[in-house]
Amino acid sequence: MGWIERHVVFNPTANKGRAASCRVEISRSLAGGGEVIWHVTEGSGHAEQIASGLPDDALVIAAGGDGTVHEVAAACAGTGRTMGVLPMGSGNDYVKALGMGTRMRRALEVLDAGKVRTVDVGEVNGIRFNNGLGIGFDAEVAAGVAVAPRYLGGFGGYLWSVGRLLLGFECHGATLKLDGERIEAKTILVAVALGTTYGAMFRLAPEARLDDGLFDVIWSDEVNRAQVLRLIPMALRGTLLRSPKVHMTRAREVGVELEENVPAHVDGEILAPTRTFEARVLPGALRVVAP
């Protein structure tokens, strides 16, 4: 499928500023396929604002990290706009779920081929997300990554954040409603996943699919520090569900009610702490250029 115009929503600060150096390569690669219109973001929320103002049949290319992709996807979902992705962040989780990998050259080849897939989007408390919702430990890790030393890079920043949290983490009493079924838990985290990975390399939901109309919902039993240390390598290997302390099911609608306000994130973007989360799948709501 061809587009006369291609709109690049570009975040030059992605990957701690390293993304800015990619603009020349992108311009050169896209030059032969029609007019390329650049939109440079200036802060949080700006990518979604830009994408929301584009024509309903536009190709909108999210050139940045998962935060940029999150905002562009939210603006494209439920419209005639199509999203493309150029991975320029430190995590690049969504492109892994799409099956295109994290190499810029491969992403440009996928854009050039122009194959469009229809995939699912999630919505929690009125906020759309394209990769996953994390409640509890997962969100606290994501918040820590934002202040991690730059030299550690994406994955190093996540490990640094995990290490800080291990000293004082706590489990939370929670009631889960999974397509109406109630489950009581004392848990360190609840993950509601569309994609397969979080934080660059943590494979919490390795069997998740973006187009099956279902969330993969993962939660833990109550765990201590030693047990968390055993679970982290399993999350990296994609074998977390082999632990008797971890559970998974699939559901279209997920409710989580906690005993207290708990941090949460969508696609790595931190939400305001709250006790109640109501999430649902929006099947086939997003058009995206993918392999």
Secondary structure in CASP SS format (residue, H / E / C, confidence):
PFRMAT SS
TARGET T0000
AUTHOR 0000-0000-0000
METHOD secondary structure of the structure
MODEL  1
M C 1.00
G C 1.00
W C 1.00
I C 1.00
E E 1.00
R E 1.00
H E 1.00
V E 1.00
V E 1.00
F E 1.00
N C 1.00
P C 1.00
T C 1.00
A C 1.00
N C 1.00
K C 1.00
G C 1.00
R H 1.00
A H 1.00
A H 1.00
S H 1.00
C H 1.00
R H 1.00
V H 1.00
E H 1.00
I H 1.00
S H 1.00
R H 1.00
S H 1.00
L H 1.00
A H 1.00
G H 1.00
G H 1.00
G C 1.00
E E 1.00
V E 1.00
I E 1.00
W E 1.00
H E 1.00
V E 1.00
T C 1.00
E C 1.00
G C 1.00
S C 1.00
G C 1.00
H H 1.00
A H 1.00
E H 1.00
Q H 1.00
I H 1.00
A H 1.00
S H 1.00
G C 1.00
L C 1.00
P C 1.00
D C 1.00
D C 1.00
A C 1.00
L E 1.00
V E 1.00
I E 1.00
A E 1.00
A E 1.00
G E 1.00
G C 1.00
D H 1.00
G H 1.00
T H 1.00
V H 1.00
H H 1.00
E H 1.00
V H 1.00
A H 1.00
A H 1.00
A H 1.00
C H 1.00
A C 1.00
G C 1.00
T C 1.00
G C 1.00
R C 1.00
T E 1.00
M E 1.00
G E 1.00
V E 1.00
L E 1.00
P E 1.00
M C 1.00
G C 1.00
S C 1.00
G C 1.00
N C 1.00
D H 1.00
Y H 1.00
V H 1.00
K H 1.00
A H 1.00
L H 1.00
G C 1.00
M C 1.00
G C 1.00
T C 1.00
R C 1.00
M H 1.00
R H 1.00
R H 1.00
A H 1.00
L H 1.00
E H 1.00
V H 1.00
L H 1.00
D H 1.00
A H 1.00
G C 1.00
K C 1.00
V E 1.00
R E 1.00
T E 1.00
V E 1.00
D E 1.00
V E 1.00
G E 1.00
E E 1.00
V E 1.00
N C 1.00
G C 1.00
I E 1.00
R E 1.00
F E 1.00
N C 1.00
N C 1.00
G E 1.00
L E 1.00
G E 1.00
I E 1.00
G E 1.00
F H 1.00
D H 1.00
A H 1.00
E H 1.00
V H 1.00
A H 1.00
A H 1.00
G H 1.00
V H 1.00
A C 1.00
V C 1.00
A C 1.00
P C 1.00
R H 1.00
Y H 1.00
L H 1.00
G H 1.00
G H 1.00
F H 1.00
G H 1.00
G H 1.00
Y H 1.00
L H 1.00
W H 1.00
S H 1.00
V H 1.00
G H 1.00
R H 1.00
L H 1.00
L C 1.00
L C 1.00
G C 1.00
F C 1.00
E C 1.00
C C 1.00
H E 1.00
G E 1.00
A E 1.00
T E 1.00
L E 1.00
K E 1.00
L E 1.00
D C 1.00
G C 1.00
E E 1.00
R E 1.00
I E 1.00
E E 1.00
A E 1.00
K E 1.00
T E 1.00
I C 1.00
L E 1.00
V E 1.00
A E 1.00
V E 1.00
A E 1.00
L C 1.00
G C 1.00
T C 1.00
T C 1.00
Y E 1.00
G C 1.00
A C 1.00
M C 1.00
F E 1.00
R C 1.00
L C 1.00
A C 1.00
P C 1.00
E C 1.00
A C 1.00
R C 1.00
L C 1.00
D C 1.00
D C 1.00
G C 1.00
L C 1.00
F E 1.00
D E 1.00
V E 1.00
I E 1.00
W E 1.00
S E 1.00
D C 1.00
E C 1.00
V C 1.00
N C 1.00
R H 1.00
A H 1.00
Q H 1.00
V H 1.00
L H 1.00
R H 1.00
L H 1.00
I H 1.00
P H 1.00
M H 1.00
A H 1.00
L H 1.00
R H 1.00
G C 1.00
T C 1.00
L H 1.00
L H 1.00
R H 1.00
S C 1.00
P C 1.00
K C 1.00
V E 1.00
H E 1.00
M E 1.00
T E 1.00
R E 1.00
A E 1.00
R C 1.00
E E 1.00
V E 1.00
G E 1.00
V E 1.00
E E 1.00
L E 1.00
E E 1.00
E E 1.00
N E 1.00
V E 1.00
P E 1.00
A E 1.00
H E 1.00
V E 1.00
D C 1.00
G C 1.00
E E 1.00
I E 1.00
L E 1.00
A E 1.00
P E 1.00
T E 1.00
R E 1.00
T E 1.00
F E 1.00
E E 1.00
A E 1.00
R E 1.00
V E 1.00
L E 1.00
P E 1.00
G E 1.00
A E 1.00
L E 1.00
R E 1.00
V E 1.00
V E 1.00
A C 1.00
P C 1.00
END
